[in-house]
Amino acid sequence: MKHPSAWRRWLPAVPLLSWGREYDRQTWLHDGLAALIVTLMLIPQSLAYAMLAGLPPEVGLYASVAPLLAYAVFGSSRVLAVGPVAVVSLMTAAAIGEHAAPGSANYWAAATTLALLSGLMLTLMGVLRLGFLANFLSHPVIAGFMSASGLLIAAGQLKTLLGVTMEGGTFLQTLSGLVGRWSQVHGLTLGVGLGSLVFLLWVRRGLKPALIRWGLRPLAADMLAKAGPVLAIALTTGLTWALDWQAQGVRIVGQVPQGLPPLTWPTWDPALWRELWPPALLISVVGFVESVSVGQTLAAKRRQRIDPDQELVALGASNLSAAFTGGYPVTGGFARSVVNFDAGARTPAAGVMTAGGILLASLLLTPALYFLPQATLAATIVVAVLSLVDFSVLRRTWAYAKADFLAVLATLVGTLGWGVEPGLVVGVAVSLALFLYRTSRPHIAEVGLVVGTEHFRNVLRHAVVVSPRLLSLRVDESLYFANSRALEDRVNDAVAQRPALVHVVLQCSAINDIDASALESLEAIDARLRDAGVTLHLSEVKGPVMDRLRKTAFLKTLRGQVFLTHYKAVCTLAPEIV
């Protein structure tokens, strides 16, 4: 029988047991205030993001209850707020739009199934400690994907802001479709949408300073500013009801079911699962990367830490809970997590209180949403996704690394041109291809001794001394199948150009790994040098690399030596320059 500790490493941790023991009244007050602010922000966002995903608005409320409770139990971040987010909502619509009509029962069932698959994948990845897989999504690719998704989302809401009907999957298709329907724009809907948009933009940037100037305390001013979307919803809903804008052609949300999140059973259709698992995997990875990035940033400000593998389990549990309570895929949201942090949340109990606030809204407030203009929700989405768009990343990457610039550009163009899933795949593929290209051309520097020291530097950059009998090469990259031939070519060229050469020393201080192909290259280099009357040596080989080399015949057939330091190698092989 296995020791209990052997089983424990496969079981998810429960951080609730840690922070729950330290919970006190002061913490409760901080969490309660943060929950109030986040609830006011989350209600309009949840409604809007559900409609962005092609789902009834109440589904956004359902997806904001159970996931918060699940994350409070398993999450390692003290302030991360889990729920519907713009990018995941867009990816959800793209994933299931081909399988059912938006708004239908089958569409909703497919959304819960997508949440189930995402939850299962995230949980399995967490149990297997696969959090490192998210590292394959580079920051430039994520930045390009987020910016393109923000533009795609904003463009998709223009038809609702203008009151026209049209179809269009890509960014260009959407814009061209709007140009062709400009004569069909509904004036009153445009007025409601544009007015809401201007008001929300002003609330985001100007309301808090204005309230402080009028004598309000900063905390109260901040709370009212965060409630800006609620104010916009209340005002436009009231005007639509009072002035009968619905009869004048303004589209409204209509009947929103009142009650608790339902118990739902995802579709157990193998064919549907086969179709949905690729987008579910992409949604899982993107959601995890966004969540961990936000969580780590906020945790560092309080000198706390989060566990990426534990976050996988927590997000998996959140998505599983959403699948069985009428929701759709969720993750940690950037905006609401920052608000939660700034409002003073101390523990995930703030999320539990927020879930309670959403439940009350589902029970008491949904009838009041009947006359809510869809244009107001569209304006809410546009304002929310503006923070995702960051074109400065193009300038920064162009100035610093052209390869990263190409990855960002490919992701932007791919996402805007073909959609969210193809765009992300293109970005990752280009990023990995550029990495392989870059590492296949490793920096190999000839180094010489800095006079009066034991240090060695590049002969092209520093004043150093060298010996015609000795060639010192520093390989600034791990050796593997894609770049081992480059080392062979460099050594062959050097031998051909230096008739007095007797020794070649490879300084291995930057080599972290040598794969089987690279080992064969080293053996070939040693054999060719031996035939030419030159001896190959190694220096400063790292311990793990040496451990692997000792298991091979290479060290036994190597004519030269393996030196602990490069200075020792030069002292032995070319003492005249020391």
C-alpha distance (Angstrom), angle and dihedral (degrees) to the residues before:
residue distance angle dihedral
M1 . . .
K2 3.79 . .
H3 3.76 120.1 .
P4 3.85 111.9 -102.3
S5 3.81 90.2 -116.1
A6 3.80 89.3 60.5
W7 3.80 89.9 58.9
R8 3.80 93.7 42.3
R9 3.81 93.3 65.8
W10 3.81 89.2 61.6
L11 3.80 94.4 49.2
P12 3.83 120.9 84.8
A13 3.77 117.0 -110.7
V14 3.80 120.7 -119.8
P15 3.84 108.0 -138.9
L16 3.82 88.5 -177.4
L17 3.81 88.0 77.2
S18 3.80 88.8 59.0
W19 3.80 104.4 46.8
G20 3.80 92.6 30.4
R21 3.82 91.8 66.4
E22 3.80 90.8 55.9
Y23 3.79 96.7 46.9
D24 3.81 116.0 127.6
R25 3.80 141.2 164.9
Q26 3.81 94.9 -89.5
T27 3.79 91.1 53.4
W28 3.80 89.6 47.7
L29 3.81 90.9 55.7
H30 3.80 92.6 51.0
D31 3.81 92.3 46.3
G32 3.80 92.0 46.7
L33 3.80 93.6 53.5
A34 3.81 91.5 47.2
A35 3.82 90.6 48.2
L36 3.81 91.4 52.9
I37 3.81 92.3 52.6
V38 3.81 94.5 44.1
T39 3.82 91.6 47.3
L40 3.79 91.1 55.1
M41 3.80 88.7 50.6
L42 3.80 96.4 42.0
I43 3.81 99.1 52.0
P44 3.83 96.9 67.3
Q45 3.80 92.1 35.6
S46 3.80 92.5 52.7
L47 3.79 92.3 50.7
A48 3.80 92.0 47.0
Y49 3.80 96.5 45.6
A50 3.80 92.3 49.3
M51 3.79 90.0 55.3
L52 3.82 88.9 46.5
A53 3.81 87.2 56.2
G54 3.82 89.5 51.9
L55 3.81 92.7 -108.4
P56 3.82 132.6 122.9
P57 3.83 110.6 -85.3
E58 3.80 94.1 -114.5
V59 3.81 89.7 63.7
G60 3.79 87.5 70.3
L61 3.80 89.2 58.6
Y62 3.81 91.3 47.6
A63 3.81 90.5 51.4
S64 3.81 89.8 53.7
V65 3.80 98.7 59.3
A66 3.82 116.0 51.2
P67 3.84 94.5 33.2
L68 3.81 90.6 57.0
L69 3.79 90.2 51.4
A70 3.81 92.8 48.0
Y71 3.79 92.5 48.3
A72 3.80 91.1 50.1
V73 3.81 88.3 60.7
F74 3.81 100.6 43.1
G75 3.82 106.6 19.7
S76 3.80 120.7 109.2
S77 3.83 95.0 -158.9
R78 3.78 117.0 88.1
V79 3.82 95.4 -152.4
L80 3.82 109.4 26.2
A81 3.82 111.3 126.6
V82 3.81 113.1 -151.1
G83 3.78 124.9 -156.7
P84 3.81 144.0 92.3
V85 3.82 114.9 -21.2
A86 3.79 131.6 -172.3
V87 3.81 100.7 -113.0
V88 3.81 95.3 45.5
S89 3.82 89.6 46.5
L90 3.80 89.7 53.6
M91 3.82 91.2 47.4
T92 3.81 89.7 48.9
A93 3.80 91.5 54.1
A94 3.81 90.7 47.9
A95 3.81 92.3 48.4
I96 3.79 99.8 50.2
G97 3.80 101.6 26.4
E98 3.81 90.5 91.7
H99 3.81 93.7 53.0
A100 3.80 102.7 50.7
A101 3.80 142.9 2.7
P102 3.83 113.8 -88.2
G103 3.79 111.5 -101.2
S104 3.82 94.8 21.6
A105 3.81 125.6 121.1
N106 3.81 90.7 -112.7
Y107 3.80 90.1 52.6
W108 3.80 91.1 52.9
A109 3.80 90.8 47.2
A110 3.80 90.0 51.4
A111 3.81 89.3 51.1
T112 3.81 92.4 54.2
T113 3.81 89.0 46.4
L114 3.80 89.4 52.7
A115 3.81 89.1 52.0
L116 3.81 89.8 50.0
L117 3.80 93.1 51.7
S118 3.79 91.6 46.1
G119 3.80 90.6 49.0
L120 3.80 92.9 49.8
M121 3.81 92.2 48.1
L122 3.80 94.1 47.8
T123 3.78 93.0 46.9
L124 3.81 92.6 48.6
M125 3.80 90.9 48.0
G126 3.78 89.7 50.8
V127 3.79 94.4 49.4
L128 3.82 90.1 48.7
R129 3.83 91.4 47.1
L130 3.80 93.1 -120.3
G131 3.79 97.7 149.0
F132 3.80 89.4 119.7
L133 3.83 90.1 70.9
A134 3.79 89.0 78.3
N135 3.81 87.6 67.6
F136 3.80 88.1 77.1
L137 3.80 87.3 72.5
S138 3.79 101.0 76.4
H139 3.79 120.9 -149.8
P140 3.83 92.7 -113.3
V141 3.81 90.3 53.3
I142 3.80 91.7 48.2
A143 3.82 91.1 46.9
G144 3.80 91.3 50.8
F145 3.79 92.1 45.3
M146 3.81 93.4 49.3
S147 3.81 93.0 47.6
A148 3.80 92.8 48.1
S149 3.80 91.5 45.5
G150 3.80 90.1 51.0
L151 3.81 90.6 52.9
L152 3.80 91.2 45.3
I153 3.80 92.1 50.5
A154 3.80 93.6 46.1
A155 3.82 91.8 48.4
G156 3.80 90.5 49.0
Q157 3.83 90.6 55.9
L158 3.80 94.1 53.3
K159 3.81 92.2 83.4
T160 3.82 89.6 57.1
L161 3.81 92.1 45.8
L162 3.81 90.2 50.5
G163 3.81 96.7 40.9
V164 3.81 96.3 -123.9
T165 3.80 131.5 132.0
M166 3.79 118.7 -129.1
E167 3.77 144.6 135.1
G168 3.78 126.9 -131.9
G169 3.77 133.5 145.0
T170 3.79 105.0 -169.2
F171 3.79 129.8 52.3
L172 3.80 94.9 -108.5
Q173 3.80 92.8 44.8
T174 3.79 89.8 52.9
L175 3.80 94.3 49.1
S176 3.81 93.9 44.8
G177 3.79 90.2 48.2
L178 3.80 91.2 52.8
V179 3.80 91.8 50.5
G180 3.79 89.8 55.1
R181 3.81 92.2 51.2
W182 3.80 99.9 43.7
S183 3.80 91.1 114.7
Q184 3.83 89.7 58.3
V185 3.83 94.9 59.0
H186 3.80 111.8 133.5
G187 3.80 107.0 -131.0
L188 3.81 98.8 -152.4
T189 3.81 92.6 46.5
L190 3.79 89.4 49.7
G191 3.79 89.6 51.0
V192 3.81 92.5 51.1
G193 3.80 93.2 45.6
L194 3.79 96.0 43.9
G195 3.79 92.2 44.6
S196 3.80 91.0 50.6
L197 3.80 90.7 47.0
V198 3.81 93.8 51.8
F199 3.80 92.0 44.5
L200 3.81 93.4 49.9
L201 3.81 92.3 47.5
W202 3.79 89.9 50.8
V203 3.81 91.8 46.6
R204 3.80 91.0 52.1
R205 3.80 94.7 53.2
G206 3.78 110.1 15.5
L207 3.80 111.6 28.8
K208 3.80 98.7 74.0
P209 3.83 95.6 50.4
A210 3.79 89.4 45.4
L211 3.80 93.0 51.7
I212 3.80 91.0 48.2
R213 3.80 90.0 51.4
W214 3.80 88.1 52.1
G215 3.81 90.1 57.4
L216 3.82 104.0 -94.9
R217 3.77 118.8 139.1
P218 3.81 114.9 -106.6
L219 3.82 93.7 -112.6
A220 3.79 93.7 51.7
A221 3.80 91.0 44.2
D222 3.79 90.4 51.2
M223 3.81 92.1 50.6
L224 3.80 92.1 51.2
A225 3.81 91.2 46.9
K226 3.80 91.1 52.0
A227 3.80 88.4 50.8
G228 3.81 90.5 58.3
P229 3.83 95.1 109.5
V230 3.81 89.4 50.8
L231 3.80 89.5 52.8
A232 3.81 90.8 49.8
I233 3.81 90.9 50.1
A234 3.82 92.9 47.7
L235 3.79 93.5 47.5
T236 3.82 98.4 46.4
T237 3.81 92.3 41.1
G238 3.79 90.8 52.0
L239 3.80 92.8 47.6
T240 3.81 92.4 47.4
W241 3.81 90.2 52.6
A242 3.80 95.8 43.0
L243 3.82 97.6 43.4
D244 3.81 96.2 35.4
W245 3.80 93.2 -124.5
Q246 3.78 89.7 164.1
A247 3.79 90.1 68.8
Q248 3.82 88.3 50.9
G249 3.80 92.4 58.8
V250 3.80 104.5 -89.5
R251 3.81 108.5 141.9
I252 3.79 114.1 -129.5
V253 3.78 134.6 -165.2
G254 3.80 92.3 -114.3
Q255 3.79 126.3 -167.8
V256 3.81 113.2 8.3
P257 3.84 111.7 -169.3
Q258 3.77 114.1 -115.1
G259 3.78 119.6 -137.4
L260 3.79 147.9 58.7
P261 3.81 122.7 -40.1
P262 3.80 107.5 -80.3
L263 3.77 126.1 -120.7
T264 3.79 105.1 -110.1
W265 3.77 133.6 -173.3
P266 3.82 115.6 -145.2
T267 3.79 118.8 -130.7
W268 3.82 112.6 -87.5
D269 3.78 95.2 -155.7
P270 3.84 113.6 139.3
A271 3.81 91.6 -156.7
L272 3.81 91.9 53.6
W273 3.80 91.0 46.0
R274 3.82 90.2 53.9
E275 3.79 89.7 52.4
L276 3.79 95.9 45.2
W277 3.80 103.6 42.3
P278 3.86 95.9 81.8
P279 3.83 94.5 53.1
A280 3.81 89.1 40.1
L281 3.80 89.0 56.9
L282 3.81 92.1 49.1
I283 3.80 91.4 47.4
S284 3.80 89.9 49.2
V285 3.80 94.0 50.9
V286 3.81 95.5 43.2
G287 3.79 92.0 45.9
F288 3.80 91.6 47.8
V289 3.80 93.2 49.3
E290 3.81 92.5 48.8
S291 3.79 92.0 45.7
V292 3.80 96.3 47.4
S293 3.80 92.5 44.9
V294 3.80 91.3 54.4
G295 3.80 93.2 41.1
Q296 3.80 94.7 50.6
T297 3.80 92.9 46.6
L298 3.80 93.7 51.7
A299 3.81 94.3 40.7
A300 3.82 91.1 53.9
K301 3.81 90.5 57.5
R302 3.82 89.3 62.5
R303 3.80 95.4 36.8
Q304 3.78 90.7 -110.3
R305 3.78 129.1 128.0
I306 3.77 137.4 -144.1
D307 3.78 128.9 -147.7
P308 3.85 111.6 -127.9
D309 3.80 92.8 -156.0
Q310 3.80 90.7 50.2
E311 3.81 88.5 48.9
L312 3.79 88.8 56.8
V313 3.78 89.9 55.7
A314 3.81 92.1 45.5
L315 3.80 93.9 49.2
G316 3.80 89.3 44.8
A317 3.81 90.8 54.0
S318 3.82 89.9 46.4
N319 3.80 92.6 53.8
L320 3.79 92.8 44.4
S321 3.78 89.8 52.7
A322 3.81 89.8 48.9
A323 3.81 90.4 51.8
F324 3.81 92.4 57.9
T325 3.81 97.0 41.4
G326 3.78 101.7 52.8
G327 3.80 97.6 -90.6
Y328 3.79 136.9 121.1
P329 3.83 134.5 -135.5
V330 3.81 114.5 -42.1
T331 3.78 138.5 -180.0
G332 3.79 141.2 170.7
G333 3.80 109.4 -60.2
F334 3.80 120.9 -138.4
A335 3.80 99.6 -146.8
R336 3.80 98.6 43.3
S337 3.82 92.7 42.9
V338 3.80 90.6 54.0
V339 3.80 89.5 47.8
N340 3.80 89.7 48.8
F341 3.81 89.9 51.2
D342 3.81 95.0 45.5
A343 3.81 91.0 47.5
G344 3.80 89.6 60.0
A345 3.82 104.5 -103.9
R346 3.79 110.3 173.2
T347 3.82 103.5 -178.3
P348 3.83 141.1 11.8
A349 3.80 86.5 -94.5
A350 3.81 84.4 88.5
G351 3.81 86.0 66.4
V352 3.79 90.9 51.7
M353 3.81 89.9 53.3
T354 3.79 90.4 46.4
A355 3.82 89.0 53.3
G356 3.80 87.5 52.8
G357 3.80 90.4 52.3
I358 3.80 91.3 50.4
L359 3.80 89.7 49.7
L360 3.80 90.3 53.8
A361 3.79 89.6 49.2
S362 3.83 90.1 51.0
L363 3.80 90.6 50.8
L364 3.80 101.2 40.4
L365 3.80 113.2 17.3
T366 3.79 106.7 43.8
P367 3.85 95.3 87.1
A368 3.81 88.1 58.8
L369 3.81 89.7 59.3
Y370 3.81 94.7 66.5
F371 3.83 94.3 98.8
L372 3.82 95.2 39.3
P373 3.83 107.6 132.1
Q374 3.78 113.9 -124.7
A375 3.80 87.3 -139.1
T376 3.81 89.3 66.0
L377 3.79 91.5 55.1
A378 3.81 89.5 47.1
A379 3.80 89.5 53.7
T380 3.81 89.3 49.6
I381 3.81 90.5 54.5
V382 3.82 93.8 46.9
V383 3.80 92.7 51.6
A384 3.81 91.6 45.9
V385 3.82 94.9 51.3
L386 3.80 95.2 46.2
S387 3.81 87.7 82.9
L388 3.82 88.7 61.2
V389 3.80 94.1 60.4
D390 3.80 111.8 88.6
F391 3.79 115.9 161.0
S392 3.81 91.6 170.1
V393 3.82 86.9 82.6
L394 3.82 87.5 72.5
R395 3.79 91.7 56.5
R396 3.80 93.9 43.9
T397 3.79 95.5 48.7
W398 3.81 92.8 44.1
A399 3.79 89.9 54.8
Y400 3.80 95.2 44.0
A401 3.81 110.1 29.1
K402 3.80 125.0 4.0
A403 3.82 91.1 -161.2
D404 3.80 91.1 59.5
F405 3.81 89.4 46.4
L406 3.82 89.9 55.3
A407 3.82 90.2 49.5
V408 3.82 91.5 51.4
L409 3.81 92.3 45.7
A410 3.81 93.0 47.6
T411 3.80 90.9 50.4
L412 3.81 92.4 47.8
V413 3.79 94.2 47.8
G414 3.81 93.5 41.7
T415 3.79 94.1 50.1
L416 3.80 95.2 44.2
G417 3.80 92.9 42.3
W418 3.80 103.5 40.8
G419 3.81 108.0 11.6
V420 3.80 140.7 -94.2
E421 3.81 100.5 -62.2
P422 3.83 98.1 43.9
G423 3.79 89.8 42.5
L424 3.78 93.1 54.5
V425 3.80 91.9 46.1
V426 3.81 90.4 49.9
G427 3.79 91.0 50.0
V428 3.79 93.7 50.3
A429 3.82 92.3 44.6
V430 3.81 93.0 50.0
S431 3.80 91.4 45.4
L432 3.81 92.8 51.5
A433 3.81 92.1 43.5
L434 3.81 90.8 52.6
F435 3.79 90.1 47.5
L436 3.81 91.1 53.0
Y437 3.79 90.8 46.6
R438 3.80 92.2 49.1
T439 3.80 95.5 46.6
S440 3.81 91.6 43.8
R441 3.81 86.7 66.1
P442 3.81 100.4 50.2
H443 3.77 122.4 -171.1
I444 3.81 105.5 -107.0
A445 3.80 111.8 -176.6
E446 3.77 128.8 -169.5
V447 3.79 105.5 -135.3
G448 3.77 133.4 -159.9
L449 3.78 136.5 -171.2
V450 3.81 119.0 -85.7
V451 3.82 104.2 -131.7
G452 3.79 114.0 -105.0
T453 3.81 94.5 13.3
E454 3.78 141.3 76.1
H455 3.79 92.1 -123.2
F456 3.79 127.9 111.1
R457 3.79 125.8 -151.2
N458 3.80 139.5 176.8
V459 3.81 110.5 -74.0
L460 3.82 90.0 -139.6
R461 3.79 93.6 56.8
H462 3.81 106.4 34.8
A463 3.79 141.7 40.0
V464 3.81 101.6 -105.3
V465 3.79 139.1 150.7
V466 3.80 124.3 -116.9
S467 3.78 137.2 177.0
P468 3.83 124.1 -127.6
R469 3.81 86.8 -138.8
L470 3.80 94.1 56.5
L471 3.82 132.7 55.9
S472 3.80 116.3 -166.5
L473 3.82 115.2 -166.1
R474 3.79 124.0 -175.6
V475 3.81 113.8 -159.5
D476 3.80 109.1 -153.7
E477 3.80 96.9 -163.1
S478 3.77 140.1 56.1
L479 3.80 110.9 -95.4
Y480 3.80 118.1 -117.0
F481 3.78 140.5 145.9
A482 3.81 95.5 -73.2
N483 3.81 98.2 53.8
S484 3.80 106.9 25.7
R485 3.82 91.8 92.0
A486 3.81 89.6 56.7
L487 3.81 89.4 60.3
E488 3.81 91.1 49.4
D489 3.82 90.9 52.1
R490 3.81 92.8 48.2
V491 3.81 93.2 51.4
N492 3.81 92.7 45.2
D493 3.81 91.8 51.3
A494 3.80 92.1 49.1
V495 3.80 93.0 50.1
A496 3.80 91.8 49.0
Q497 3.81 92.2 52.2
R498 3.84 98.2 44.7
P499 3.81 114.4 60.1
A500 3.83 92.3 176.1
L501 3.79 93.5 55.8
V502 3.82 115.7 127.0
H503 3.83 105.3 158.1
V504 3.82 135.4 36.2
V505 3.82 117.9 -167.3
L506 3.79 121.2 -168.6
Q507 3.80 109.5 -153.1
C508 3.82 102.5 -147.6
S509 3.81 100.6 -174.9
A510 3.83 92.2 118.5
I511 3.83 96.3 42.3
N512 3.80 111.1 103.2
D513 3.78 97.8 169.5
I514 3.80 141.7 14.8
D515 3.79 116.5 -162.0
A516 3.82 127.2 -157.2
S517 3.82 94.4 -91.2
A518 3.80 91.4 50.9
L519 3.81 90.5 47.9
E520 3.80 89.5 55.8
S521 3.80 88.9 50.2
L522 3.80 90.7 52.8
E523 3.78 89.5 50.6
A524 3.81 90.2 49.6
I525 3.82 91.5 48.7
D526 3.80 90.7 50.3
A527 3.82 91.8 49.6
R528 3.83 94.0 48.1
L529 3.79 92.8 46.8
R530 3.80 90.2 49.1
D531 3.81 90.1 53.2
A532 3.82 89.1 50.6
G533 3.79 93.3 49.8
V534 3.81 93.8 -107.6
T535 3.81 125.3 125.2
L536 3.82 123.0 -137.5
H537 3.83 119.1 -142.9
L538 3.80 134.4 177.4
S539 3.79 129.5 -146.0
E540 3.80 137.7 -170.9
V541 3.79 94.4 10.2
K542 3.81 110.4 179.3
G543 3.79 118.8 -116.8
P544 3.83 98.7 -112.9
V545 3.82 90.7 47.5
M546 3.81 91.4 48.6
D547 3.80 90.7 49.3
R548 3.80 89.9 58.2
L549 3.80 94.3 43.8
R550 3.81 90.8 53.6
K551 3.80 88.3 62.1
T552 3.81 90.8 60.5
A553 3.79 135.2 67.0
F554 3.80 92.1 -117.6
L555 3.80 96.9 93.2
K556 3.81 90.7 46.9
T557 3.82 93.1 54.6
L558 3.82 96.1 38.2
R559 3.82 108.4 112.4
G560 3.78 93.6 -158.5
Q561 3.79 132.9 60.7
V562 3.78 136.8 -98.4
F563 3.82 108.4 -126.9
L564 3.79 124.5 -157.0
T565 3.83 91.5 -140.5
H566 3.77 132.6 19.0
Y567 3.80 90.2 -128.3
K568 3.81 89.1 58.9
A569 3.81 89.2 51.3
V570 3.82 92.3 52.9
C571 3.81 92.4 45.2
T572 3.81 89.0 54.2
L573 3.81 100.4 40.3
A574 3.82 103.3 31.1
P575 3.83 108.1 18.6
E576 3.82 91.7 160.6
I577 3.83 92.9 76.8
V578 3.81 97.4 47.2
